[in-house]
Amino acid sequence: MSLRLRLTILYSALTAGILLLFGLLAFLFISIRLNRQIDQTLAKSYADLIQDFQIGPNGTITQDVMPQPDLSSNIIYQVWDQHGRISYYSPNLRMIKNPLDSAGFQSRTSVYRDAYLSFGHLRVLTIPLEAGGRPIGTMQVAANLNLVDFTRQEMMETIVFLVAFLIIVAVVIAWFVTGKSLSPLENITQTALQISRAEDLSQRIPSRGSESDEAGRLIAAFNATLERLEHIYTSQQRFLADVSHELRTPLTVIKGNVNLMRRMKQVDEESLGTIEDEADRLTRLVGNLLLEAQAESGKLPLQFAPVELDTLLLEVFKEMRILARDRVNIKLTEIDQIVVNGDRDRLKQVLINLVSNAIKYTQFGGDVFLSLAKVGANARLIVRDTGQGISAEDMPHIFERFFRAEKSRTRSRASGFGLGLSIAAWIVNHHGGRIEVDSAENKGSTFCIYLPLPKTTEPAPKD
């Protein structure tokens, strides 16, 4: 059963229930009002009738004059003496010799009851007559309810007809409205099926209505999801192509050197060195992939503890100077004593990654500058180089997974895998900080890392 049909049935059932309840309450209310008016009419008729009767000294009931009460044509009455004999009655009751209401006739108090005789439905008021505290007879005043019953029946049939008609109208309206409301879902379904069949994530759902309602927000969210999926799919395709290329190159070199040593039938130190370099390259690639997978799944452990950033920066400075040799000048421009709460190894990994990139993309004889200072409630680490810089086109994507600014397939062996900056950004973000970059082509790049300072920080003692 479709959602449209289920909603139509639900709305129609609710409408039918409300209409039926309303009709029933209206019928009951009108019936109660009619019964109350009839009872009031019977009471008034009794008051008019009793004035025309006299009670004798021995308890006999006599009629002074022929009663001419202001009665409607459907009001009838009977007067019974204390011995159960009928004394007076309406002229149209000559053939009726029994009480109008046999059950009420036995009552010692005034009572209103319904009675059904051969000529119709009656509403009967039975009133015991007394004189001097002793019973002398009974009077019954009744109203014919045949017309009232007919009116009630007509009203019930009208209510049923109107309810049935309104339910049909409600079903049609609910079917139309739900179809109109659910049409965006049908568009989403058709688009999703087209994407599934054609594997084309570039398609989007057109928004025909307001973007502020539920359907508009759903379409916007679905389109945003498609855009993100398209981006991820494209990135993964590019990543798979890059990783295939990166894997193929070292494996080809390793296989070539092994074949060379097999033909030479001796171990060649140069070939072994090449094999070792390529194995190290494969190890770095696998390690970065594993690290990225752990970060993505939230399983990358972070061991938080007080970290002396100045000591950490000095370690990275010394290690990177050895790595750079005479190719690039690494300079420490500013350093302050700062302690933050973080994972020392991961923060060192971030610094090494940024400084390694600065060395890699800086021309021979260029400079790389490192600094550490307090800026407000944050510790600021800066890695600045005078290298080739980053283009404005690539700037928004440098922290994305699998992205590399190098477009050529023939990258140098020192090139990375497009994972370093993504991992660095993840580590900094999970330390409660942020990483910013400012770069221009052929003018160099500046990476700034901001890490929050503890609420109470005291410089660590120095030797």
N, C-alpha and C positions, 0 to 999 in steps of 0.2 A: 504494500500500500504506500503510495507516494506521500511525501510530506504535505503537499498541497491538499490532497484528499483528506488526510488526517486533520489538518487545521480547519478545513471546511466543515467536517463532521463535528469537530469540537466547538467551533463558533456557532454552528447551527443548533447543536444540542444545548449550549448555554442559552441561546436566544429562545429556543423552544421552552426550556425550563422556566425562564423568566416570564415569558408570555403566559404559559399555563398557570404559573403561580399567581400572576397578576389577575388573570381571568377568574381563577378560583376564588381569590380574595374578594374581587369585585362582586361575584355572584353571591358569596356568603354575606357580604356586607349589605347588599340590596335585600336579600332574603330576610336578614335579621331586622332591617328597617321596616320591611313590609309586615312582618309578624308583630313588631312593636306597634305599628299604626293600627293593625286589625285589633289587637288586644285593647288599645286605647278606645277604639270605636265600640267594642263590645262593652267596656266598662261604662262609657257614656250612655249607650243604649239601655243598659240595666238601670242606670240612675234615672233616665227618663221614664222607664216602664214602672218602676216601683212606686212612683208618685201616684199612679192611677189605681193602686190597690189599697184596701183597708183591711185591718185585722180585727175580727170580732172578739167579744169577751171570752168566748170559749175556744179561741185560737183559729177560728175559720177565716179563710181568705176570701174577701169579696171585692168585686170590681165596681167602682162607682160609675164610671162611664167607659164607653169603648175607647181603649187606649189609642191615642193618636200621636205617638212619639215621632220625633224627627228621625225616622229610620230610613235607611236606604233599602232598596228593593231586595237585597240579598240578606237582610237581617231577619231572623226568625226566633221565636221564643216558646217556652213551655213553662207552666206553673203547676206544680204538684203539691197536694196537701200532705198532711202528716201521716196519712194512711197509705200513701203511695198511689193515690188516684189522681189522674190528670184533671185539673180544674179549668185552666185556660191555656190557649195556644194561639199561634198565628193562624189567620184564616187559610193559608196555603198548606197547613199541616193537618187537615181533617183526616187524612188516611193514616197518619202516623200516630200510633197509640203507645209507642215505646219511648223511653228517654232518648234524647239526642245523643247523649254520651253515657252509656250504661256504667262504665267503670267510674267516671267522675260523679255519677249520681249517688254513689255510696260514700263520697267524701264528706267529711264534716267541716271542711274549710273550703274557701273559694279556690278554684283551680281552673287553669286553662289547659285544654287538651284538644288534640286533633281526633276527629272521628270520621269514619268512612261509612256512609249509608248508601242506599240504592240509588239515590239521586245525586250523589257527589261527595266531595270532600268538604268537611265542615271544621271550623274552628269554634269550639264550644267553651263558654264560660259558665261554670256551675257554681251557684251561690246558695248555701243553706239559709233558710228564712227562720228567724227566731222572734219570740215575743215573751218578754219577762224572763229571759234566760232559758226558755225551753223551745225546742224545735217545733215549727208549725208547718214546714213544707220546704220545697226546693224550687228554685227558678233556674232555668237554663236558657242562655241567650247564645245564639250561634250565627256565624257568618259563612256564607257559601264561598269556598275558595277555588271553585272551578276556573274562574277567570284568572285568578292569581296564579294557579298552577299552569294554566296555558301561557301566561306571560313569562313565567319562569322557564318553561320549556323553550319558548321562542328565544329568550335571552341566552340560555345555554347553547342552543343551536347556533345562534349568532356568534357567540364567543368562540365556539369550536371552529366555525367557518373562518372567522377572522384570524384565529391563531394558526390554523392550517395555511391560510393564504400568506400570513406574515412569515411563517417558517419557510415557505417556498421562496418568498422574496429574500429572506435572510440567506438561504442556501445559495441563490444566484449571486447575491452581493458578495458573500464570503468567498465563493469560488473565484469571482472576478478580482476581488481585492487581494486575496492570497496569491493568485497568479501574478498580479502586478507586482506585489511585494517580493515574491520569490523569483522573479525574472532575473535579477542579478545573480542568484545562485545558479540558475540554468546557464547563464553566460559563463560563470566561473567553471562549471562542470564541462561545458563544451570546450572552453579554452584549455582546461587541464587535459581533456582527452586528446585534443589536437597536439598539445605539447608532448603527451605520452607517445602518440603515434609517430609524430614527425621529429621528436627529440629537438624541438626548436624552442629554446628558453627565451628567445628574443620577443615572443608574442606577449601582448599585454591586454588586459580586459578594459574595454572602453567604459567610462563612467558617464551614464546618461542622466543621472539624477543628482541630488544634493550629496556632497561629500561629507556632510555633518551628521547624516543619519547612520543607522547601523549598517545598511547595505553599502553606503558610500565608504564607510570606514573599513568594511571587510574587503571591498575591491581595492582600496588604497593599500591595505596590509598585504593582500595577495600579490598585488603588483610589486610592492617592495620586496616581498619574499622571492618572487620570480627574478627580480633584478639582482638580489643577493645570490640566488642560486646560479644565475647566469655568470655572475662574476666569479663565484667559487669554481664553477665548472670550467670556465675559461682558464682560471689560474691553475687548476689541477691539470688541465691538458697541457698547459705550458710547462708546468712543473714536471710532469711525466716525460715530456720531450727533453727537458733539460737534464733530468736525472738519467734518462737513457743515454744521452750523449756523454754525461759525466762518467757513468759507469762503463760505457763502451771504450772510452779512451784509455783509462788505466788498465782495464782488462786486456785490451789489445796490446798495450806496451808490455804487460807482464807475460802474456802468451808469446809475444815475439822474442823477448829475451830468453825465455825458457827454451824455445825452439833453437835459438842461436847457440845456447850452451849445449844443447843436445847434439847439434851438428858438430860443434867444436870438441865435444867429448871431454870438456874440462870446465871448471868453475871459473867464471869471469867476474872479477870484483866490480867492475863498472856495471855489468848487467845486474849483479846482486844489489848494488846501490840503487839502480833505477827501479828494480822490483820493490825494494823497501820503500822508496819514495811514493810509488803508486799505491802500495798497500796502506801507507799512512794516509794518503788522500782518501782512499776508500773508507778507512776507519773514521776520519773526520766527517765524511758524508753520512755514514750510518749513525754516528753519534749525534749529529745535528738533527737528523730525521727522528731519532728516538726522543731527543730532548723536546722537539716541537710537538711530537705526539703526546708526551707527558704533560706539557703545558696546556695543550688543547683539551685534554681529558681531565685536567685539574689534579693530576697525580704527581706533578712536579713538586717535590718536597722543598719547603723553605724553612730553615732553622734560624729563627730570629734570636738575636742576642746583641748586646752593645758592640758596635763596630767603630773603630777609630779610622775615619775616612782619610785623615792626613797620612797615617801609616800605610793604609791600603794604596793610596795614590802614589806614594814614594816607591812601593814595591813594583807597581805597574810601570812607573817611570824608569826604574832601573832595568827591568826585564825588556821593555820595549826598546830601550837604547841599544841593548845587545842585539836585539832582532833587527833593528834598523841599520846597524853598523854605520858606515859613512854615507849611506844612500840618502838619508833624511835626517835633519837636525830636530831632535826632540828637546823642547825647552819647558821648564817649569816656571811659570810667570808669577803665580801667587798660590800660597797655601796657608790654611788656617787650621787651628786645632778644633776639630768637630767630631762629635760622637753621635751616631744615629742608631736606631734599633733596626736591624736587618740581618740578612743572610750574607755573611762575608764572602763566601765562595761565589755566590751568584752575582753579587755586586762587582766583584773582581772580574768575573766573566764578562759583564757588561762593559767595563772599562777597557779590558783587553780587546774586545770585539771592536769598539769604537776607535781605539788607537790603531789597531791593525788595519782597519779600513782606511784611516787617515794616511798611514804609511803607504798602503797599497796604491792609493789613488793620488799620491803626491809625486810630482816629478823629481828627478834626481837633483839633490841640492836644495830641495824645498824645506819648509819648516812645519812642525807640528807643535802646538802650544797646549799645555795642560794647566788648569788652575782650579782652586777650591776656595770657596768663601761662603760666609753667611749672608743670606739675603732675606730679611724679614724672619719668618718662622720656618725657613727652609735652608737646607745646605745645597749650594749650587756647584756642580762639577761641569767644567767646560773642556771640550776637546775641539780645538780649532786647527785647521790645516790650510795650506796655500795651494791645494791641488787643483784638479780639473773641475771640481764642483759638480752640482746636480742640476739638470735642466728643470725648467719650470713645469714641463710636461710630466716628468717623473716624480716631482716633489710630493704630490699627494699620495703616492703609492709606495714610498720607500719602506714603510713599516708593515706593509702587507706581506702575508706569507707567500713564499715562492717567487717574490718579485725581484728582478735584477734589472738595473738600468742598462746593462750591456745588452744590446740587441743581437750582436753577432753570435753565430754558433761556434765560431772559432775563438773562444775565450782563452785567455792565458791559463796556465796550470795553477797560477796563484789565485785565480778567481774563486769567489765563494759560491754558495749554492742558493742565495736568496733567502736564507733562514736566520742569519745572525741578527739583523735589526728587528725582525719580528720577535725573536726570543728576548732580545734586550728590552724591547718595549713591554713585553709581558712581565718581565721581572720587575721593571721600574714601577709599572702600574700596580702590581701586587705588593709593592712596598708603600703604597699610598702616595707615590710621586708621579711625576710626568716627565716626558722627554720631548724637547723641542729642537727644531733644526732650522737654520737659516743658511741658504746657499745660493750661489750664482755661478754660472758656467765660466770656467777659466779664472775664477777668483777665489775658489776655496769654499769650504763648508765649516759651519760651527754647530756642534751638538751641545745642548745644555740639558743637564739632568738636575731636576729639583727633587730633593728628598725631604720629607717633614722632619723637623727636629723634635726630640722628646720635649714634654712640657717643662721638665727641669733637667737641664743639661749642664754638666760640669766637665771642664777639660780633663782628660786623663793625664795622670802624672807622666812626665817625660824623664828619661834618663839624662 
